[in-house]
């Protein structure tokens, strides 16, 4: 009997020491690195809260009370196509286009603005519960973050909540700016870190963790705030990423370590 008990203890110990593979221990998601393939200048006065690419138009929402707004820029020429300001005390957050509506949310004001995607004029506004952080559009519904490890799904017409999903293995994450990628996953800045999480929004599983450190020089980093802003370039494997008060928008790929 003693011999049998000892022989059973060995594989149990191996399971406890192993990273994954038995006893229900989860594997860590793959780690990815950033490959920079291009850059463009970014407004260092922009407290970036949301970034979205629709065709050749780059939408950017900015924050800070009295300085919040949204702008549309031609990606190919860099020309500004439209701009709209948010009056104080509104604090702008995420932005996304859903059909013929550009939605912009606010931080603690609990107000979402439905805008014309060309002129950026406000068509109407709705209220919601909780804080607003990031926003993107996936499979006919909006995906919204509130600074916790939970994503809320919303109706793209009414903005009413229609479901939630909580991260399975990153409890305590602070999901910020979002991008709904072409493969169905959601990319999220994990505030206040330099990590970007790639998430399965159906299950809440974190599929990849991207290390975004080192994009700015130490001098540049000292003058800026956190990374915040991610948007996939349509039809490519490349993304635009930037941050609050950053001098640069980086065109990047996410590569295996």
Rosetta silent file (secondary structure, phi, psi, omega in degrees, C-alpha in Angstrom):
SEQUENCE: XXXXXXXXXXXXXXXXXXXXXXXXXXXXXXXXXXXXXXXXXXXXXXXXXXXXXXXXXXXXXXXXXXXXXXXXXXXXXXXXXXXXXXXXXXXXXXXXXXXXXXXXXXXXXXXXXXXXXXXXXXXXXXXXXXXXXXXXXXXXXXXXXXXXXXXXXXXXXXXXXXXXXXXXXXXXXXXXXXXXXXXXXXXXXXXXXXXXXXXXXXXXXXXXXXXXXXXXXXXXXXXXXXXXXXXXXXXXXXXXXXXXXXXXXXXXXXXXX
SCORE:     score description
SCORE:     0.000 S_00000001
   1 L     0.000  -42.721 -179.558    0.000    0.000    0.000 S_00000001
   2 H   -61.060  -41.143  179.771    2.789    2.409    0.874 S_00000001
   3 H   -63.720  -39.901  179.698    4.420    1.790   -2.495 S_00000001
   4 H   -65.360  -41.217  179.553    1.120    2.437   -4.303 S_00000001
   5 H   -63.330  -40.448 -179.439    0.534    5.713   -2.495 S_00000001
   6 H   -67.834  -37.798 -179.186    4.039    6.925   -3.372 S_00000001
   7 H   -67.745  -30.991  176.284    3.659    5.979   -7.040 S_00000001
   8 H   -74.000  -29.729 -176.040    0.443    7.997   -7.246 S_00000001
   9 H   -69.959  -29.543 -176.514    2.071   11.006   -5.607 S_00000001
  10 H   -62.991  -52.635  179.049    4.721   11.390   -8.308 S_00000001
  11 H   -64.943  -30.370  176.786    2.409   12.295  -11.225 S_00000001
  12 H   -63.101  -43.313  179.025    0.381   14.546   -8.920 S_00000001
  13 H   -63.607  -40.046  178.690    3.555   16.452   -8.035 S_00000001
  14 H   -61.331  -40.642  179.435    4.471   16.699  -11.717 S_00000001
  15 H   -63.686  -38.663 -178.586    1.037   18.156  -12.446 S_00000001
  16 H   -68.577  -32.983 -177.823    1.433   20.763   -9.746 S_00000001
  17 H   -84.784  -23.244 -175.554    4.832   21.818  -11.045 S_00000001
  18 L   -72.916  152.181  176.108    3.929   21.816  -14.711 S_00000001
  19 L   -67.857  -39.192 -178.750    2.764   24.960  -16.485 S_00000001
  20 L  -160.751  171.479  169.213   -0.120   23.053  -18.072 S_00000001
  21 L   120.179  -17.833  177.522   -1.309   19.687  -19.204 S_00000001
  22 L  -157.612  160.788  176.479   -3.082   17.993  -16.303 S_00000001
  23 L    66.545   18.291  176.801   -5.337   18.662  -13.386 S_00000001
  24 L    77.378   12.059  179.226   -7.107   21.490  -15.242 S_00000001
  25 L   -74.444  126.558 -176.160   -4.136   23.863  -15.092 S_00000001
  26 L   -82.042  144.230  173.205   -4.501   26.425  -17.907 S_00000001
  27 L   -76.057  148.880  172.506   -1.705   27.293  -20.287 S_00000001
  28 L   -69.881  141.659  178.200   -0.547   30.876  -20.479 S_00000001
  29 L   -64.751  153.881  179.202   -1.715   32.508  -23.728 S_00000001
  30 E   -57.676  145.016  177.006    0.945   32.976  -26.422 S_00000001
  31 E   -98.009  133.161  179.279    3.141   36.042  -26.116 S_00000001
  32 E  -118.615  155.730  176.331    3.502   38.257  -29.189 S_00000001
  33 E  -116.739  167.102 -178.969    5.894   41.080  -30.021 S_00000001
  34 E  -102.089  131.538  171.543    5.437   44.171  -32.160 S_00000001
  35 E  -109.985  117.053 -179.642    7.084   44.645  -35.539 S_00000001
  36 E   -82.887  125.666  179.990    6.960   48.276  -36.666 S_00000001
  37 E  -114.228   -6.460  178.365    6.425   48.593  -40.423 S_00000001
  38 E  -177.566  164.738  178.251    5.685   52.324  -40.644 S_00000001
  39 E  -141.244  159.149  171.132    4.985   55.512  -38.724 S_00000001
  40 E  -146.197  154.176 -178.806    3.012   58.730  -39.093 S_00000001
  41 E   -68.305  150.817  179.127    2.935   61.869  -36.956 S_00000001
  42 L  -129.913  144.776  179.932    0.371   62.173  -34.174 S_00000001
  43 L   -66.830  115.084 -177.381   -1.014   65.270  -32.467 S_00000001
  44 L   -73.844   -3.997  174.291    0.806   65.497  -29.138 S_00000001
  45 L   -95.020   -1.433 -176.667   -2.127   67.478  -27.724 S_00000001
  46 L   -89.880  115.766  174.773   -4.506   64.566  -28.359 S_00000001
  47 L   -86.001   80.383 -167.764   -5.430   62.592  -25.240 S_00000001
  48 E   -62.611  128.823  179.909   -6.321   59.580  -27.374 S_00000001
  49 E  -122.933  -23.280  179.714   -9.267   57.516  -26.158 S_00000001
  50 E  -152.737  142.562 -179.731  -10.509   55.769  -29.289 S_00000001
  51 E  -138.069  133.999  179.425   -9.117   54.874  -32.712 S_00000001
  52 E  -150.833  136.916  175.028  -11.003   53.344  -35.632 S_00000001
  53 E  -109.462  127.228  175.789  -10.292   52.849  -39.324 S_00000001
  54 E  -128.875  105.619 -174.554  -13.218   52.709  -41.738 S_00000001
  55 L    64.616 -121.643  178.632  -12.081   52.404  -45.344 S_00000001
  56 L  -102.585   13.211 -179.123   -9.590   55.230  -45.834 S_00000001
  57 E  -105.314  130.000  174.054  -10.937   57.267  -42.885 S_00000001
  58 E  -104.198  118.980  175.327   -9.239   57.294  -39.487 S_00000001
  59 E   -98.783  138.561  176.534  -11.510   58.318  -36.615 S_00000001
  60 E  -136.907  127.086  175.335   -9.969   59.432  -33.333 S_00000001
  61 E  -103.947  138.747 -178.538  -11.788   60.324  -30.128 S_00000001
  62 E  -122.466  158.589 -176.057   -9.994   62.375  -27.488 S_00000001
  63 L  -116.411 -166.782 -173.970  -10.558   62.975  -23.792 S_00000001
  64 L    84.549  129.420 -179.895  -10.111   65.461  -20.941 S_00000001
  65 L   -62.372  128.653 -177.452  -12.919   67.783  -19.891 S_00000001
  66 L    86.155   -8.714 -179.875  -12.928   70.882  -22.070 S_00000001
  67 L  -128.273    6.925 -176.076  -10.539   69.277  -24.579 S_00000001
  68 L   -80.959  151.230  176.843  -12.575   66.287  -25.755 S_00000001
  69 E  -177.732 -168.468  176.606  -13.692   65.750  -29.305 S_00000001
  70 E  -145.109  143.683 -179.881  -13.604   63.524  -32.352 S_00000001
  71 E  -136.356  153.231  175.610  -11.865   63.959  -35.677 S_00000001
  72 E  -120.523  132.081 -175.591  -11.850   62.216  -39.049 S_00000001
  73 E  -129.826  141.554  173.825   -8.643   62.075  -41.126 S_00000001
  74 E   -74.302  119.047 -176.283   -7.867   60.789  -44.611 S_00000001
  75 L   -64.046  -33.176 -174.917   -5.402   57.938  -44.048 S_00000001
  76 L   -79.472  -37.213 -175.377   -3.711   58.354  -47.411 S_00000001
  77 L  -104.673  -20.324 -175.608   -3.175   62.116  -47.393 S_00000001
  78 L    81.762    1.204 -177.900   -3.313   62.957  -43.695 S_00000001
  79 L   -72.649  138.538  176.291   -5.853   65.695  -44.431 S_00000001
  80 E   -77.212  127.605 -177.054   -8.423   66.398  -41.746 S_00000001
  81 E   -94.634  -34.840 -179.388  -11.908   65.710  -43.091 S_00000001
  82 E  -163.848  157.948  177.608  -14.032   66.802  -40.131 S_00000001
  83 E  -151.450  144.262  176.135  -13.772   67.662  -36.456 S_00000001
  84 E  -142.380  142.331 -179.133  -16.262   68.120  -33.609 S_00000001
  85 E  -102.952  153.330  172.427  -15.727   69.182  -30.026 S_00000001
  86 L  -104.613  124.445 -179.559  -17.430   67.953  -26.862 S_00000001
  87 L   -68.983  148.959  173.776  -18.395   70.761  -24.504 S_00000001
  88 L   -61.292  145.554   10.343  -17.234   70.599  -20.894 S_00000001
  89 L   -95.487   13.424 -176.847  -17.742   68.729  -18.658 S_00000001
  90 L   -58.823  140.037 -179.713  -18.002   65.800  -21.124 S_00000001
  91 L  -120.464  104.878 -174.724  -14.927   63.557  -21.163 S_00000001
  92 E   -66.818  147.528  176.509  -14.653   61.707  -24.484 S_00000001
  93 E  -134.278 -134.826 -171.041  -13.794   58.013  -24.682 S_00000001
  94 E   -64.572  161.247 -179.307  -14.108   55.249  -27.301 S_00000001
  95 E  -143.089  145.059  175.196  -15.479   55.637  -30.825 S_00000001
  96 E  -157.046  151.086  174.285  -16.750   53.219  -33.465 S_00000001
  97 E   -98.748  130.804  176.382  -18.710   53.233  -36.706 S_00000001
  98 E  -129.832  102.079 -176.340  -21.780   50.982  -36.875 S_00000001
  99 L    65.889 -125.563 -179.557  -23.547   51.240  -40.205 S_00000001
 100 L   -98.234   22.670  179.312  -24.381   54.883  -40.849 S_00000001
 101 E  -125.505  135.456  170.779  -23.742   55.929  -37.242 S_00000001
 102 E  -104.481  113.875 -179.587  -20.520   56.913  -35.521 S_00000001
 103 E   -92.871  134.734  173.299  -20.890   56.236  -31.799 S_00000001
 104 E  -128.638  129.258 -179.468  -18.778   58.128  -29.270 S_00000001
 105 E  -104.996  169.574  178.994  -18.969   57.363  -25.554 S_00000001
 106 E  -123.887  161.606 -171.939  -17.987   59.342  -22.476 S_00000001
 107 L   -70.960  -77.802 -178.288  -16.144   58.352  -19.318 S_00000001
 108 L  -108.121    3.562 -177.361  -18.276   59.106  -16.252 S_00000001
 109 L   -80.603  -16.512  176.892  -20.931   61.224  -17.959 S_00000001
 110 L    60.324   35.512  179.149  -22.941   58.116  -18.946 S_00000001
 111 E  -128.769  134.401  172.830  -23.820   59.621  -22.321 S_00000001
 112 E  -114.749  136.918 -179.327  -23.220   58.190  -25.795 S_00000001
 113 E  -105.748  128.152  173.390  -23.416   60.401  -28.874 S_00000001
 114 E   -94.860  115.658 -173.947  -24.717   59.100  -32.202 S_00000001
 115 E  -113.863  156.988  168.630  -22.952   61.136  -34.900 S_00000001
 116 L   -70.393  127.375 -175.104  -23.077   61.505  -38.645 S_00000001
 117 L   -71.115  -13.809  179.884  -19.935   59.641  -39.819 S_00000001
 118 L   -95.571  -52.096 -176.846  -19.162   62.276  -42.480 S_00000001
 119 L   -89.826  -18.668 -175.993  -19.870   65.596  -40.763 S_00000001
 120 L    69.573   10.102  177.244  -19.495   64.276  -37.170 S_00000001
 121 L   -67.950  143.532  179.335  -22.605   66.264  -36.211 S_00000001
 122 E   -75.304  125.408  175.594  -24.579   64.838  -33.277 S_00000001
 123 E   -91.141  -39.259  178.646  -27.857   63.264  -34.377 S_00000001
 124 E  -165.447  170.833  176.239  -28.973   62.148  -30.924 S_00000001
 125 E  -138.964  150.670 -179.986  -27.659   61.041  -27.574 S_00000001
 126 E  -131.579  162.467  178.404  -28.527   58.214  -25.193 S_00000001
 127 E  -109.419  158.868  177.614  -27.649   57.378  -21.607 S_00000001
 128 L  -148.545  165.332  178.865  -26.178   54.201  -20.119 S_00000001
 129 L   -89.791  147.074  175.253  -25.146   52.843  -16.741 S_00000001
 130 L    83.941 -171.593 -178.970  -21.544   52.730  -15.549 S_00000001
 131 L   -91.319  156.320  174.379  -18.368   54.112  -17.073 S_00000001
 132 L  -113.660  131.156  179.066  -17.413   54.200  -20.740 S_00000001
 133 L  -124.324  -76.974 -178.290  -13.870   53.331  -21.861 S_00000001
 134 L  -112.661  162.865 -177.481  -13.496   51.529  -25.208 S_00000001
 135 E  -154.452  137.921  172.911  -15.897   50.763  -28.055 S_00000001
 136 E  -153.903  173.120 -175.624  -15.865   48.745  -31.286 S_00000001
 137 E  -120.108  128.977 -178.958  -18.283   46.991  -33.652 S_00000001
 138 E  -145.272  127.833  170.663  -18.438   43.239  -34.225 S_00000001
 139 L    51.015   44.709  174.956  -20.989   40.964  -35.899 S_00000001
 140 L    77.798   15.412  175.480  -23.852   43.434  -35.774 S_00000001
 141 E  -146.001  156.711  177.093  -23.382   44.548  -32.199 S_00000001
 142 E   -85.711  147.137  174.602  -21.279   47.011  -30.261 S_00000001
 143 E  -119.375  126.956 -173.580  -18.615   45.849  -27.806 S_00000001
 144 E  -130.120  141.224  174.545  -17.885   48.207  -24.917 S_00000001
 145 E  -109.257  155.686 -179.818  -15.396   48.225  -22.045 S_00000001
 146 L  -130.139   20.459  179.759  -15.818   49.983  -18.712 S_00000001
 147 L    87.778    2.294  176.560  -12.344   49.657  -17.198 S_00000001
 148 L  -108.867 -167.372  177.409  -13.007   46.242  -15.675 S_00000001
 149 L   -93.802   20.257 -179.699  -12.366   42.716  -16.987 S_00000001
 150 E  -117.608  137.920  172.845  -15.895   42.563  -18.466 S_00000001
 151 E  -103.948  139.798  177.825  -17.067   43.460  -21.976 S_00000001
 152 E  -112.516  132.912  176.556  -20.650   44.600  -22.575 S_00000001
 153 E   -95.312  140.148 -176.555  -22.466   43.992  -25.857 S_00000001
 154 E  -134.488  150.864  176.072  -24.901   46.665  -27.053 S_00000001
 155 E   -68.551  129.430 -175.475  -27.499   47.097  -29.749 S_00000001
 156 L   -71.626  -13.926  178.445  -25.998   49.297  -32.499 S_00000001
 157 L   -94.063  -46.278 -174.086  -29.270   51.173  -33.001 S_00000001
 158 L   -99.994  -18.317 -174.803  -30.492   51.769  -29.448 S_00000001
 159 L    71.733    9.130  179.266  -27.256   51.311  -27.479 S_00000001
 160 L   -70.108  142.263  177.526  -29.187   49.075  -25.067 S_00000001
 161 E   -67.911  138.757 -179.164  -27.111   46.323  -23.351 S_00000001
 162 E  -130.364   11.154  177.410  -27.722   42.851  -24.775 S_00000001
 163 E   157.333  168.500  177.533  -25.119   40.734  -22.957 S_00000001
 164 E  -143.691  162.290  170.075  -21.735   40.583  -21.263 S_00000001
 165 E  -144.957  137.993  179.274  -18.648   38.392  -21.130 S_00000001
 166 E  -110.373  139.826  179.564  -15.954   38.374  -18.440 S_00000001
 167 L   -56.425  137.658 -177.248  -12.349   37.393  -19.099 S_00000001
 168 L   -80.309  -32.863 -171.282  -11.704   33.816  -18.043 S_00000001
 169 L  -133.876   21.296  177.139   -8.045   34.081  -17.088 S_00000001
 170 L  -138.716   46.260  178.062   -7.254   37.777  -16.657 S_00000001
 171 L   -62.980  137.851 -174.803   -9.452   38.821  -13.744 S_00000001
 172 L    96.899   -7.325  174.642   -8.303   42.213  -12.574 S_00000001
 173 L   -67.165  150.405  177.418   -7.500   43.418  -16.101 S_00000001
 174 L  -114.899   90.670 -175.517   -8.628   46.959  -16.893 S_00000001
 175 E   -72.093  126.196 -174.851   -9.892   46.786  -20.467 S_00000001
 176 E  -115.085 -123.140 -179.317   -9.588   50.168  -22.134 S_00000001
 177 E   -58.374  140.368 -175.696   -9.573   51.062  -25.850 S_00000001
 178 E  -121.837  153.280  168.099  -10.918   48.242  -28.057 S_00000001
 179 E  -137.458  125.451  175.512  -10.605   47.119  -31.650 S_00000001
 180 E   -88.291  107.262 -172.464  -12.916   44.534  -33.212 S_00000001
 181 L   -81.767  166.816 -176.397  -10.590   42.760  -35.628 S_00000001
 182 L   -66.558  -24.286 -179.308  -11.439   41.097  -38.927 S_00000001
 183 L   -85.466    4.561  178.391  -10.934   37.593  -37.507 S_00000001
 184 L    94.917  -11.104  179.309  -13.703   38.138  -34.929 S_00000001
 185 L   -83.244  167.435  177.591  -11.405   38.703  -31.959 S_00000001
 186 E  -119.841  127.640  174.963  -11.244   41.865  -29.860 S_00000001
 187 E   -96.189  137.255 -177.030   -7.977   43.637  -29.087 S_00000001
 188 E  -138.662  132.121  169.216   -7.894   45.613  -25.841 S_00000001
 189 E   -71.450  131.357  179.636   -5.377   47.880  -24.173 S_00000001
 190 E   -97.631   94.020 -176.023   -4.908   46.667  -20.580 S_00000001
 191 L   -66.940  139.900   -3.429   -4.734   49.921  -18.617 S_00000001
 192 L   -99.092   28.097 -175.546   -2.283   51.173  -17.367 S_00000001
 193 L   -84.046  175.915  172.938    0.162   48.591  -18.735 S_00000001
 194 L   -96.652   22.099  177.258    1.855   48.350  -22.135 S_00000001
 195 E   -93.099  142.999  169.616    0.047   45.060  -22.766 S_00000001
 196 E  -116.508  127.864  179.894   -2.520   44.509  -25.498 S_00000001
 197 E  -101.955  134.113  172.005   -4.828   41.521  -25.009 S_00000001
 198 E  -101.100  122.171 -167.730   -6.375   39.626  -27.902 S_00000001
 199 E  -121.170  141.518  166.988   -9.701   38.261  -26.660 S_00000001
 200 L   -85.169  108.449 -174.577  -12.316   35.800  -27.867 S_00000001
 201 L   -72.872  -10.169  176.839  -15.462   37.843  -27.138 S_00000001
 202 L   -82.663  -37.293 -176.618  -17.688   34.764  -27.187 S_00000001
 203 L  -107.195  -20.927 -173.685  -15.839   32.872  -24.446 S_00000001
 204 L    84.037    5.304  179.308  -13.795   35.568  -22.692 S_00000001
 205 L   -73.244  136.524  173.009  -10.587   33.619  -23.342 S_00000001
 206 E   -84.591  114.714 -173.845   -7.402   35.659  -23.756 S_00000001
 207 E   -85.194  -36.430 -179.510   -5.901   34.312  -26.980 S_00000001
 208 E  -148.120  153.543  172.179   -2.661   36.337  -27.074 S_00000001
 209 E  -122.443  122.930 -174.904   -0.787   38.865  -24.953 S_00000001
 210 E  -106.460  127.758  178.782    1.146   41.501  -26.912 S_00000001
 211 E   -89.254  109.965 -176.890    4.122   43.300  -25.400 S_00000001
 212 L  -105.535   20.954  177.893    3.994   46.906  -26.627 S_00000001
 213 L   -71.549  153.539  170.656    6.881   48.245  -24.585 S_00000001
 214 L    86.076    7.208  179.474    9.676   50.218  -26.181 S_00000001
 215 L   -71.347  -35.016  178.244    7.816   51.975  -28.979 S_00000001
 216 L  -104.015  152.536  174.051    8.782   55.394  -27.636 S_00000001
 217 L   -69.767  159.981  177.602   12.193   56.526  -26.485 S_00000001
 218 H   -54.898  -37.005  179.315   12.618   57.118  -22.718 S_00000001
 219 H   -67.074  -44.977  178.267   12.530   60.875  -23.340 S_00000001
 220 H   -63.684  -41.499 -177.235    9.315   60.640  -25.364 S_00000001
 221 H   -63.472  -33.422 -179.137    7.748   58.285  -22.829 S_00000001
 222 H   -67.954  -21.628 -177.410    8.416   60.761  -20.010 S_00000001
 223 L   -99.580    2.534 -173.967    6.343   63.390  -21.838 S_00000001
 224 L  -122.759  178.980  176.060    3.390   61.145  -22.660 S_00000001
 225 L  -113.076 -163.444 -170.082    0.697   59.055  -21.019 S_00000001
 226 L   -68.788  158.455  170.628   -0.307   55.401  -21.506 S_00000001
 227 E   -60.779  134.146  179.546   -0.687   53.520  -24.762 S_00000001
 228 E  -168.279  108.473 -178.234   -4.301   53.825  -25.895 S_00000001
 229 E   138.558  113.519  179.868   -5.541   53.454  -29.432 S_00000001
 230 E  -147.850  133.331 -178.115   -5.604   50.405  -31.691 S_00000001
 231 E  -152.940  127.181  178.459   -7.218   49.925  -35.090 S_00000001
 232 E   -76.493  140.382  173.402   -6.745   47.265  -37.746 S_00000001
 233 L   -80.963  120.684 -173.022   -6.094   48.400  -41.299 S_00000001
 234 L   -54.771  136.065  176.484   -8.856   46.770  -43.378 S_00000001
 235 L    76.215   10.551 -179.084   -7.818   43.815  -45.502 S_00000001
 236 L  -131.847  175.428  172.866   -4.368   43.532  -43.910 S_00000001
 237 L  -100.397   18.659 -175.246   -2.622   41.964  -40.933 S_00000001
 238 L  -108.639  152.960 -178.447   -1.442   45.400  -39.802 S_00000001
 239 E  -130.485  153.326  167.849   -2.698   47.677  -37.048 S_00000001
 240 E   -99.819  133.322  175.288   -2.324   51.314  -36.089 S_00000001
 241 E  -136.321  145.881  177.446   -1.457   51.928  -32.448 S_00000001
 242 E  -154.028 -164.927 -178.891   -0.753   55.100  -30.497 S_00000001
 243 E  -154.662 -179.915 -178.384   -1.278   56.599  -27.057 S_00000001
 244 L   -70.255  119.745 -179.122   -2.312   59.640  -25.064 S_00000001
 245 L    67.380   16.025 -179.976   -0.181   62.628  -26.129 S_00000001
 246 L   -70.869  147.020  179.078    2.059   60.347  -28.207 S_00000001
 247 L   -83.821   -7.123 -170.866    4.023   61.997  -31.048 S_00000001
 248 E  -138.835  142.079  163.772    3.659   58.993  -33.347 S_00000001
 249 E  -102.803  126.289 -177.435    1.093   56.577  -34.736 S_00000001
 250 E  -100.980  133.141  169.597    2.798   53.243  -35.403 S_00000001
 251 E   -94.331  123.153 -168.667    1.810   50.843  -38.161 S_00000001
 252 E  -137.688  162.515  164.954    2.617   47.396  -36.785 S_00000001
 253 E  -119.085  153.385  175.465    2.279   43.657  -37.085 S_00000001
 254 E  -103.243  120.030 -171.311    1.979   41.305  -34.144 S_00000001
 255 E  -120.176  154.475  174.998    4.570   38.558  -34.376 S_00000001
 256 E   -61.846  147.757  177.830    5.487   35.437  -32.379 S_00000001
 257 L   -72.264    0.000    0.000    8.217   35.937  -29.778 S_00000001
